[in-house]
Every structure is written in structure tokens, then in C-alpha cells.
Amino acid sequence: VLTSVSAEPGLRVGEMPLGDAGRVAVSRESEWRVSAQQLPAALPPTLVSGFAAQVAQDAKRAAIVTEQGTLSYGTLDRESNAIANALLAAAPAQLRIGLLGAHAAPVLTGLLGILKAGLTYVPLDAGLPPARLAGLCAELEPGLVLADAAHGALAATLGVPVLEIEACAAGDAGAPAVAITADTPAYILFTSGTTGTPNGVVQTHGGVVRQVLAYAQGVELVAGDRLSLLASVGFDAAVQDIFGAWLTGGAVSPLDIRAGRAAGELVDALCERGITVLHATPTVYRYLFGNRMHCGQDLAAVRRVVLGGEAMRRSDVELFRARFAPDARLINGLGLTESTVALQYRLDGSTRVGQQVPVGRPVAGIGARIEDAQGEPSWRGELVLSGRGLAQGYWRRPELTAQRFGVTAEGLPTYRTGDRVWRRPDGELVWQGRLDAQLSIRGVRVEPGEIESVLLAEGSVAECVVVVRDGLNPQLLAYVTGEGADGSRLQAHCRAWLPGWLVPQAVVVLPALPKLANGKVDRRALPEAPVAGQAAVVPRTELEALLARLWGEVLDRPDIGAHDDFFALGGHSLLATRLVSRIRDALGREIAVRLVFEHPMLSEMAVAIESFDARDTVPSIRRQPRGERRRAG
């Protein structure tokens, strides 16, 4: 099917070299299955014009909902205009702007301001290791970083000029005079890369509009909906939530699941904010709703629950029916950063499912084709997508762009997903995993090659392989060989260079990696990771004993020792959040989730906590009645 390579001048986006080799062309007629649904004939050309249309309809309608109150479309419009004007004055010729800040309203306002200036936003996660942030900036060469007030000092370490969001938002609120088209790049989002460097996915205004409105149509978003924003703005799920709201007259409500709040508190917040559309990975969904709930947690307002990023289980459907109203709908989906959303499967209270829940059919504007190993149409094989809303390619990765992106014989863009699917007799598609080595853990794409590159760079590692051990609590594991290799030291090395979700929960040192006859690693022959535990080193202080008890509750393990490592015992980011919440409740001190990653050994964590002073004490929290909260107009 993929037979020729042709140069295509339109491949470049601004100054972004997306592939001098061009796109791979499909030479003959392809059998595509397309959605029966159609996108509206008249789409807003850009995200900015789509937002402006909602402002014109009702400027007083809520656009952002937080615990501090609501931000109306009119106020968001004025503040983002001011930010755009400040950006144009500071860096008029720069295409890329780093966006750094908390998971809160200022970052959303800054994001819109960047778009209104005709610039490209690039999210920079404040939780990343400093070396990782510096590497991203070196790769992107941003004109400046737009940061909220709380992260100005961190932004200043990145070696580029910094503007503060809150200060810019108070400036000139006149509409910026900038020409923005459907082909103007909107963002670059980074995914895990095979070579040790993340891959930047470039998407345009027009592409986001098409994809988000397809998502909105499938979920049936309406004006006045309130959408949860649980994913960081650096993930494609956030694109669906933010612009799904702002292109349909809804409100987006950011809620930081990494801030150390207990699941019950997060559910309380969802209820208090009147969330109508809940969007999460299955792992986060189970974390929020899989525990006991109290009668005050009223989820009656939720009419759509959207899950994606990892496989949905039948137990997730049963949990949905136990927690949400009978007329609510559950939607399973498949989408990648390169496609935002591709497939959706809708369930109601009577839908019967097996152990494998389908990912559904193509959304409006997307075609889907299944190819076997020879590139022929099949009922089982690789999922290939087509449609005008697909991403433009990878930032400075021409070979990868040419490998993954192409065009149909009819001239429509295509994307080879690498996902293995099969088509049921009723036409619904079921996800079966990956054709390559790419992994997914707790809804995050993981390229083992990126982790393996970091491990090999440490110096003591001769060979390594990274795998995911499936189960109710999946674990990311690394197996290495090499004289002098030490698992704990290698884990610490990974934390210095990789985001938390890419750090192996155990690094196992072997004399040799098991191999197949063709020389490849025999992953099935890898031993089980040894159960970490140093219970012989009993907790020595009152604080260590308290932490050991809390660790045991969170990890569901007895005999926690002073020298145990939280992540080696099966901990991960969500469990770290749960642990921090329990420590805070027990000690009355504000503990950042970052502390767990920086001090994963129990004894070291105790020392770090003891170093806090009285200023770190958590003040008593008074739940504020809704009527007292700020409502900006």
C-alpha cells in the first residue's frame, strides 16, 4: 500500500521542519470505514474565532470554574487579549512560547493569550526534573516562557526571557491585530520517544477545531456544560476538555490530582463544581470512584463519563452503573496525541459487554482502515487513520514524520497508529495492544527506548530492556546487565532525567538478559521482579514508624522497613498522591507530592519532613459556601 515518497511543499509549518523527505503516499484505492456522522459544514477556521463566537453569544457565561470562583467568557477574553498584546510586544517574531505553571486558571488564560497572539504554545510541566526541562527548551528554542507567579523562579532557570501571566493579564485588553489562519500552528505536545528524546507533535488551529468538534459531537456537548480538566495541559486529553468547552459554550474546571488531595476530596470538588462531563483515564477513574463514597457526594449532574488512554475493563462499566445516574452515558475511546480523538464507543445502562470493551467506531471526519502485515485490508491488524484533522507531523523528526504520516490516493492525510485492533461482526473495533514496543501505563504512552537510553547513559549498564508487568497495579520494570550496575543508583539516575511516569518502579540487575534464537530479548523469560523490602531495618523513630504505617496502608503491604523504597514496593504517582494526603492529615503539614519522588526511601522521607518548620503547617480549611465565591464578570 505504501509505495512512494513525494516532496510536498505544504509539509512545513512556519519554520518547523516536519520532514524534508515529504509524506508517504498511498498509491491505490484504500478501503476506509468512515463515520456516518458529519462535521458541521461551516467550521470556525481557528480556535480564536471559535472562542470569539462564544463570547459574542454570552460573555457572562462561565468559561473556567475553580474553587476560587468562576471566570466568565468576557473576563477570559479581556485577560487573554492583554496577555497576547504583552507577548507581541516582547517577542513579535517568535513562533514558540513555553507555558509553565500550576494546573489552574492562570495557565489556561495564558494558553489562550498565546493563541490569540498567533503563537504556538508548548506546555512545560513544572514537575519535570530540571535536566528534562532544560533539554526541552534546548530542543524547542522558545522565544520566551510565559509562567504564573508561583513558577517565575523556576522559569528563570531555563535561560530564556520570562513573562508573568498575572502581570500581563492586567495590561491592554484590546483585541490584538494578528492574522491567524487554519494552518497556523497551535501547539507542540511532547510524547515519549524511542531515541531518548521526546517527540513533539505539531498541530494547527484548523486541526484542533476539527478534532475537538468531532469529540464534542460524539459526547454531545452543549452550552453550559462543565467539563473536568484532570489531565495536564501537556496531554492531548486536556485539548479535548479545554477546547471542547470553549468551542461549545461550556466551562472547563481544572482539578490537580497530583496536589496530594485524597480521592474523596477530589470527588467532593467535582460535585461542588457541578461537573456534567467527566473525562479521565481508567486508572484515575478507579482511583476517584473505586472507594467508598458518602451520601453528600451527589454525582447526579454528571451526564457523560469519558474514559481513554488505556484499556477499559468490564468492572469499569459496573462501577459506572453503581456510581452515576441511570440516564448518564459512558464513552470509551481511542485517540493519540497525533489524532486527539479517533474512535468512540457509547454505553448506556442496558449495554452488555464482555471482558474486552470496544473502542468503537470512527468519530466524524475520521476514516479508519485495518491493515495486515502485508498492508492489505483486514479484520485484524494495524489501525490506520485518515482525515483533515490529523496532526502535521513531528517537530524536527523528518524521518519519523515520513514513516508515520502519509496521504490517501484521494489526498487526505493519514496516520499509522501502531495500535493493533480487530473488528467485531457488528463493526465495533476492539483494541489489542501495540505492534511495536510502545507501552501504556496508567494512561501514559511510554517508549521503552527513551528509558533504556537514559539507563545506558549512566555508564555501568551494558544491556537493558524495559517492560510493563500487567495486573491490577501495573508496574514499569527495567532489567539491566553490567559490571557495577546497581538498581537503586540507576533508579535515582532515571529520576534525575525522566518525568515520574517514566521512572521504572524497579531496576533488576541480571547476569545476562534471556535471548531468543534471533538475538532479541525473550521478554517472557524475564524473571519476576524481586519483592523489595528491608523490614529487618525496623523504623527507628516515631515519625518513621508513622510513615511505615501509612506506607503499608497505601501499598497494602505489611512490614515496611526504614530503608524501603516507595516505588520499588509498587508505588506510582497516584499512590504517591494518596500517601501525601494521609501524611498531611496525620501531621497537619503541607507535603508536596514532589517530596515522594525526591526522597522515596522511608528514612530519607522522614528526614525531609522533619526539616520543615512551622511555616509549613497546613492552616485549617473552611469549606466556603458557593454564594461567597468570586464570580468574575
C-alpha positions in Angstrom: 0.0 0.0 0.0 2.8 2.5 0.9 4.9 2.6 -2.2 6.3 6.0 -3.0 7.7 9.1 -1.3 6.9 12.5 -2.8 8.0 16.0 -1.8 5.1 18.1 -0.6 5.8 21.8 -0.1 2.9 22.3 2.3 4.5 19.9 4.8 6.4 22.7 6.5 4.5 24.6 9.2 6.1 28.0 9.7 9.7 27.4 10.5 9.0 23.8 11.7 11.0 21.2 9.7 8.5 18.4 9.7 10.1 16.3 7.1 12.1 17.3 4.0 11.5 13.8 2.6 7.8 14.6 2.4 4.9 12.3 3.2 4.4 8.7 2.2 1.8 8.5 -0.5 -0.8 5.7 -0.8 -0.8 4.6 -4.4 -4.1 2.9 -4.8 -7.7 2.9 -3.7 -8.0 2.1 0.1 -10.9 0.6 2.0 -11.7 3.2 4.7 -14.5 3.0 7.1 -15.8 6.4 7.9 -18.3 7.7 10.4 -21.9 8.2 9.4 -21.8 11.4 11.4 -20.6 14.6 9.6 -19.0 17.7 11.0 -20.9 20.9 10.5 -20.5 22.4 7.0 -19.3 25.8 8.5 -16.5 25.3 11.0 -14.7 28.2 12.7 -11.4 28.5 10.9 -9.4 28.9 14.1 -9.6 28.3 17.9 -9.5 32.1 18.4 -12.5 32.7 16.1 -14.4 29.8 17.7 -13.8 31.2 21.1 -14.9 34.7 19.9 -18.2 33.3 18.7 -19.0 32.0 22.2 -18.0 35.4 23.7 -20.4 37.1 21.3 -23.2 34.7 22.3 -23.0 35.2 26.0 -20.0 36.9 27.6 -21.3 36.4 31.1 -21.4 32.6 30.8 -18.8 30.7 32.9 -15.6 29.7 31.0 -13.4 28.5 33.8 -14.6 27.1 37.2 -12.3 26.7 40.1 -12.5 26.6 43.9 -11.8 30.4 43.9 -14.9 31.0 41.7 -15.7 31.3 38.1 -14.1 33.3 35.2 -16.6 34.4 32.6 -16.1 34.3 28.8 -15.9 38.1 28.9 -13.3 38.3 31.6 -11.3 35.5 30.0 -11.5 37.3 26.6 -10.1 40.5 28.1 -7.3 38.9 30.1 -6.2 36.7 27.3 -6.2 39.8 24.9 -3.9 41.6 27.4 -1.5 38.6 27.5 -1.4 38.4 23.7 -0.5 42.1 23.5 2.3 41.6 26.0 3.6 38.7 24.1 3.6 40.5 20.8 5.4 43.4 22.4 8.1 41.2 24.0 8.7 38.6 21.2 6.8 39.6 18.0 8.8 37.3 15.7 8.9 34.1 17.9 6.7 31.2 17.0 7.0 29.0 20.1 6.2 30.1 23.7 6.9 27.9 26.7 3.9 27.7 29.1 4.8 26.9 32.7 2.6 27.0 35.8 0.2 25.2 38.1 -2.9 23.3 37.0 -5.1 26.3 37.4 -6.9 29.2 35.7 -3.8 31.4 35.0 -2.2 28.8 32.8 -5.5 28.4 30.8 -5.7 32.2 30.4 -2.1 32.3 29.3 -2.6 29.4 26.8 -5.5 31.4 25.1 -3.3 34.5 25.1 -0.6 32.7 23.3 -3.0 31.5 20.6 -4.5 35.0 20.2 -1.0 36.3 19.5 -0.7 33.8 16.6 2.0 31.9 18.5 2.5 28.3 19.4 2.1 27.1 23.0 4.4 24.4 24.3 3.5 23.1 27.8 6.4 22.8 30.2 5.4 20.6 33.3 6.8 22.2 36.5 7.1 18.7 38.0 9.7 17.6 35.4 13.3 17.2 36.6 15.3 20.3 35.8 17.5 18.5 33.3 14.4 17.4 31.4 13.0 21.0 31.3 16.4 22.3 30.1 16.5 19.7 27.4 13.1 20.6 26.1 14.0 24.2 26.0 17.2 23.4 24.1 15.2 21.4 21.6 12.5 24.0 21.1 14.4 27.2 21.4 11.3 29.1 22.6 11.2 32.9 22.3 10.2 33.2 26.0 8.5 31.4 28.8 5.1 32.5 30.0 4.8 31.5 33.6 2.4 32.0 36.5 3.6 34.0 39.5 4.3 30.8 41.6 6.7 29.4 39.0 8.6 32.5 37.9 11.7 31.5 39.7 11.7 28.1 38.0 11.1 29.7 34.6 14.1 32.0 35.2 16.4 29.0 35.3 15.6 28.0 31.8 17.8 30.6 30.1 15.1 32.5 28.2 13.1 35.6 28.9 10.2 35.2 31.2 6.8 37.0 31.3 4.4 36.6 34.3 0.8 35.6 33.3 -0.9 37.5 36.1 1.0 40.7 35.4 0.4 40.5 31.6 -3.3 39.9 32.2 -3.7 43.3 33.8 -2.5 45.1 30.7 -4.0 46.5 27.5 -7.1 44.4 26.8 -7.7 45.5 23.2 -8.1 42.8 20.6 -4.7 42.0 19.1 -4.4 42.7 15.3 -2.9 39.4 14.2 -3.6 37.3 11.1 -4.3 33.7 12.2 -5.4 31.0 9.8 -6.4 27.4 10.0 -2.8 26.4 9.1 -1.2 28.4 12.0 0.4 26.0 14.4 -1.5 26.0 17.7 0.7 23.8 20.0 3.5 21.3 20.2 2.8 18.4 22.7 5.6 16.0 23.6 5.2 12.3 23.8 7.8 9.6 24.8 10.4 9.0 22.1 12.3 5.9 21.1 15.7 7.6 21.0 15.9 9.1 24.4 14.4 12.4 23.3 10.7 13.1 23.4 8.8 13.6 20.2 7.0 16.9 19.7 3.6 16.6 17.9 2.7 19.7 15.9 -1.0 20.6 15.5 -2.7 23.5 13.8 -5.7 25.6 14.7 -7.8 24.0 12.0 -6.8 20.5 13.0 -7.7 21.2 16.7 -11.1 22.7 15.6 -12.0 19.6 13.5 -10.9 17.1 16.1 -12.4 18.8 19.1 -15.7 19.4 17.4 -15.8 15.7 16.4 -15.2 14.9 20.1 -17.9 17.3 21.2 -20.3 15.9 18.7 -19.7 12.3 20.0 -20.0 13.3 23.6 -23.0 15.6 22.8 -21.6 18.7 24.5 -23.9 21.7 24.9 -23.6 25.3 26.1 -23.5 25.4 29.8 -21.8 22.0 30.3 -19.0 21.9 32.9 -16.1 19.7 31.8 -13.5 18.3 34.2 -9.8 19.0 33.4 -7.8 16.3 35.2 -5.1 15.9 32.6 -2.1 18.2 32.5 -2.2 20.7 29.6 0.7 18.8 28.1 -1.5 15.9 27.2 -4.0 15.6 24.4 -6.9 14.8 26.7 -6.6 18.4 28.0 -7.0 19.6 24.4 -10.4 17.8 24.3 -11.5 19.2 27.6 -10.3 22.9 27.2 -11.4 23.5 23.7 -14.4 21.1 23.9 -15.7 23.6 26.4 -14.6 26.8 24.8 -15.9 25.9 21.3 -19.3 24.9 22.5 -20.1 27.5 25.3 -19.2 25.2 28.2 -16.8 25.7 31.1 -13.6 23.9 31.9 -12.8 23.1 35.5 -9.1 22.3 36.3 -8.5 19.9 39.2 -5.0 18.9 40.1 -4.9 15.2 41.0 -1.2 15.5 41.8 -1.6 18.0 44.6 -1.9 15.5 47.4 -5.6 15.6 47.9 -7.4 12.4 48.9 -9.8 10.8 46.3 -12.8 11.7 48.5 -11.8 15.4 48.5 -11.4 15.4 44.7 -14.9 13.8 44.3 -16.2 16.5 46.7 -14.8 19.1 44.4 -16.3 17.6 41.3 -19.7 17.6 42.9 -19.4 21.1 44.2 -18.4 22.5 40.8 -21.4 20.8 39.1 -19.3 18.8 36.7 -21.5 17.4 33.9 -18.8 15.8 31.7 -16.1 13.8 33.5 -13.0 12.8 31.4 -10.3 10.6 32.9 -8.0 7.6 32.3 -9.5 4.4 33.7 -6.7 4.4 36.4 -7.7 7.9 37.6 -11.4 7.0 37.3 -10.9 3.9 39.5 -8.9 6.0 42.0 -11.7 8.5 42.3 -14.7 6.3 42.4 -13.5 2.9 43.4 -13.6 3.6 47.1 -16.5 4.1 49.5 -18.5 7.3 48.8 -20.8 9.1 51.2 -24.3 10.4 50.6 -23.2 14.0 50.3 -21.3 13.2 47.1 -24.0 13.8 44.6 -23.0 12.9 41.1 -26.5 13.4 39.6 -25.2 16.3 37.4 -22.7 14.1 35.6 -24.3 13.0 32.3 -21.3 11.8 30.4 -18.2 9.9 31.6 -15.5 9.6 29.0 -12.6 7.2 29.5 -9.5 6.8 27.4 -5.7 6.3 27.3 -5.7 2.7 28.4 -7.9 -0.4 28.2 -11.3 -0.2 29.9 -12.4 -3.3 31.9 -15.9 -4.7 32.4 -15.5 -3.8 36.1 -15.3 -0.1 35.0 -18.7 -0.4 33.4 -20.1 -2.0 36.6 -18.5 0.8 38.6 -20.1 3.4 36.3 -23.6 1.9 36.8 -23.1 1.8 40.6 -22.0 5.5 40.9 -23.8 7.5 38.2 -27.4 8.3 37.3 -29.3 5.8 35.1 -29.6 8.3 32.2 -25.8 9.0 32.2 -23.7 7.6 29.4 -20.3 6.0 29.5 -18.0 6.6 26.5 -14.9 4.6 25.8 -12.5 6.0 23.2 -9.2 5.8 21.5 -7.1 8.8 20.5 -3.4 9.6 20.3 -1.6 12.9 20.5 -1.3 12.7 16.7 -5.1 12.4 16.3 -6.6 13.8 19.5 -9.7 11.6 19.2 -10.3 8.8 16.7 -12.8 6.2 17.9 -15.6 6.3 20.4 -17.9 3.6 21.9 -21.0 4.7 23.8 -22.6 2.6 26.5 -25.9 3.1 28.3 -27.4 1.3 31.3 -28.5 -1.7 29.2 -25.4 -2.2 27.1 -23.9 -5.6 27.6 -20.1 -6.0 27.4 -17.6 -8.8 27.8 -14.2 -8.6 29.4 -12.9 -6.5 26.4 -14.8 -3.3 26.0 -14.7 -2.0 22.4 -13.1 1.3 21.5 -15.8 1.8 18.9 -16.1 3.4 15.5 -14.5 6.5 13.9 -15.7 9.9 15.0 -17.0 12.4 12.5 -14.4 13.5 9.9 -12.1 10.4 10.6 -11.7 7.4 8.4 -10.3 4.1 9.8 -8.6 1.2 8.0 -7.2 -2.0 9.4 -4.1 -3.4 7.6 -2.5 -6.8 7.9 1.3 -7.3 7.9 1.3 -7.0 4.1 -0.6 -3.8 4.1 -3.8 -5.3 2.8 -7.3 -4.5 4.3 -8.1 -7.0 7.0 -10.4 -7.5 10.0 -7.4 -7.6 12.3 -4.1 -5.7 12.2 -2.8 -2.1 12.5 -5.2 0.8 12.8 -4.5 3.5 10.2 -6.4 6.8 10.4 -7.3 9.4 7.7 -8.8 12.8 8.0 -8.0 16.5 7.7 -7.8 17.0 11.5 -4.7 14.9 12.0 -1.5 16.4 13.3 1.0 17.9 10.9 3.9 15.7 12.0 6.8 15.7 14.5 9.0 18.6 15.4 12.4 18.2 13.8 11.8 14.5 13.1 11.5 14.3 9.3 12.2 10.6 9.1 9.6 9.7 11.8 7.1 12.0 10.1 7.6 10.3 6.8 7.3 6.9 8.4 4.1 7.6 10.3 2.2 10.2 8.3 1.0 9.9 4.7 -1.8 10.7 2.3 -4.5 8.6 0.7 -5.0 8.4 -3.1 -7.7 11.0 -2.6 -5.3 13.4 -0.9 -6.4 13.0 2.7 -3.8 12.9 5.4 -3.2 9.6 7.1 -1.5 8.4 10.3 -0.2 4.9 11.1 -1.1 4.5 14.8 0.9 1.3 15.6 -2.2 0.1 17.5 -3.4 -3.4 16.9 -7.2 -3.8 16.7 -9.8 -6.2 15.4 -13.2 -5.6 14.0 -16.2 -7.4 15.6 -19.0 -8.7 13.4 -21.1 -5.7 14.5 -18.4 -3.3 13.2 -17.1 -2.1 16.5 -13.3 -2.1 16.9 -11.5 -3.7 19.9 -8.0 -2.6 20.9 -5.5 -5.5 21.4 -2.2 -3.7 22.2 0.7 -2.4 20.2 2.5 -3.7 17.1 5.8 -2.1 18.4 7.4 -2.0 21.8 5.5 1.1 22.9 3.8 0.6 26.3 1.0 2.3 28.2 0.9 2.5 31.9 -1.8 4.4 33.8 -2.9 6.1 30.6 0.5 7.5 29.6 2.4 6.5 26.4 5.8 5.0 27.2 8.5 4.3 24.7 10.9 1.8 26.3 13.7 3.2 24.1 13.6 6.5 25.9 14.0 4.9 29.3 16.6 2.5 28.0 18.6 5.3 26.5 18.7 7.1 29.9 19.8 3.9 31.6 22.6 3.2 29.1 23.9 6.8 29.5 24.6 6.1 33.2 27.7 4.2 32.3 27.5 1.0 34.2 24.8 -0.6 32.1 25.8 -2.9 29.2 22.3 -4.0 28.1 18.8 -3.2 29.3 15.1 -3.8 28.5 12.0 -2.1 29.9 8.7 -3.8 30.2 5.3 -3.4 31.9 4.0 -6.1 34.2 0.3 -6.1 33.9 -2.1 -6.6 36.7 -4.4 -4.6 39.0 -1.4 -2.4 39.8 0.8 -2.4 36.6 4.5 -1.9 37.1 7.1 -0.4 34.9 10.2 -2.5 35.3 13.8 -2.3 33.9 16.1 -5.3 33.6 19.8 -4.4 33.1 23.2 -6.1 32.9 26.6 -4.6 33.5 29.5 -4.8 35.9 28.9 -2.4 38.7 25.3 -1.8 37.8 23.2 -1.0 40.9 19.4 -0.9 40.8 18.9 1.8 43.4 21.5 4.1 41.9 20.1 3.5 38.4 16.6 4.4 39.7 17.9 7.6 41.1 19.6 8.4 37.8 16.3 7.9 36.0 14.5 10.3 38.4 17.1 13.0 37.6 16.4 12.8 33.8 12.8 11.5 33.4 9.3 12.5 34.4 7.9 10.5 37.2 5.7 8.4 35.0 8.7 7.1 33.0 10.8 6.1 36.1 10.9 2.3 36.5 9.4 1.1 39.8 12.2 -1.4 40.0 15.6 -1.9 38.2 16.6 -5.5 38.3 20.3 -6.4 37.7 20.8 -9.7 35.9 24.0 -11.6 34.8 22.6 -11.7 31.3 19.3 -10.9 29.5 17.5 -14.0 28.2 17.6 -14.1 24.4 15.7 -15.8 21.6 17.4 -17.6 18.7 17.3 -14.4 16.6 19.2 -12.5 19.3 16.2 -10.4 20.6 15.4 -10.3 24.3 13.0 -13.0 25.4 10.6 -10.9 27.4 8.6 -13.9 28.5 11.7 -15.4 30.1 12.5 -12.3 32.2 12.2 -13.2 35.9 9.6 -11.6 38.2 10.9 -8.5 39.9 12.1 -9.4 43.4 9.9 -8.2 46.1 11.7 -5.2 47.6 11.7 -4.9 51.3 14.1 -4.3 54.1 11.8 -5.0 57.0 14.8 -6.1 59.0 15.8 -2.4 59.3 12.9 -1.5 61.5 11.7 2.1 61.8 13.8 3.8 64.4 11.9 7.0 65.3 8.3 7.8 65.9 8.0 9.6 62.6 9.5 6.6 60.7 7.0 4.3 62.5 4.1 6.6 61.4 5.3 6.7 57.8 5.7 2.9 57.8 2.1 2.5 58.9 0.9 5.0 56.2 3.0 3.3 53.5 1.6 0.0 54.5 -2.0 1.3 54.2 -1.4 2.8 50.8 0.7 0.0 49.3 -1.4 -2.7 51.0 1.8 -4.3 52.4 3.0 -5.3 55.9 6.4 -4.9 57.4 7.6 -1.7 55.8 11.3 -1.0 56.7 13.2 2.1 57.2 15.3 1.5 54.0 12.5 0.6 51.7 11.9 2.5 48.5 8.3 3.6 47.9 8.4 3.0 44.2 10.3 -0.3 44.4 7.4 -1.6 46.6 4.9 -0.8 43.8 4.2 2.8 44.4 3.3 5.2 41.5 2.2 8.8 41.0 -1.4 8.2 42.1 -0.4 6.2 45.1 2.1 9.0 45.9 -0.8 11.4 45.9 -2.8 9.2 48.3 0.3 8.9 50.6 0.8 12.6 50.7 -2.8 13.2 51.6 -2.5 10.7 54.5 0.7 12.3 55.7 -0.8 15.7 55.6 -3.9 14.5 57.6 -1.7 12.8 60.2 0.9 15.6 60.7 -1.0 18.7 59.7 1.8 19.8 57.4 1.6 20.7 53.7 3.7 18.0 52.0 4.3 18.3 48.2 4.0 15.2 46.1 7.4 16.0 44.7 8.9 15.0 48.1 7.9 11.4 47.5 9.8 11.4 44.2 12.9 13.2 45.6 13.0 11.1 48.8 11.5 7.7 48.0 13.4 5.9 50.9 11.3 5.9 54.1 14.2 7.1 56.3 15.1 9.9 53.9 11.5 11.0 53.6 11.3 11.2 57.4 14.4 13.4 57.5 12.9 15.7 54.8 9.7 16.0 56.7 11.4 16.8 59.9 13.3 19.7 58.2 10.0 21.5 57.7 9.3 24.4 60.1 6.2 25.9 61.5 5.5 27.8 58.3 4.8 24.6 56.5 1.8 23.8 58.8 -1.4 23.4 57.0 -4.0 26.0 58.0 -7.4 24.8 58.9 -9.6 24.7 55.8 -13.1 26.2 55.9 -15.4 25.0 53.2 -16.8 28.1 51.6 -20.4 28.3 50.6 -21.0 28.8 46.9 -22.6 32.1 47.3 -19.4 33.6 48.9 -17.1 32.6 46.0 -15.9 35.1 43.4 -17.8 35.3 40.2 -15.9 37.5 37.8 -17.9 39.1 35.0 
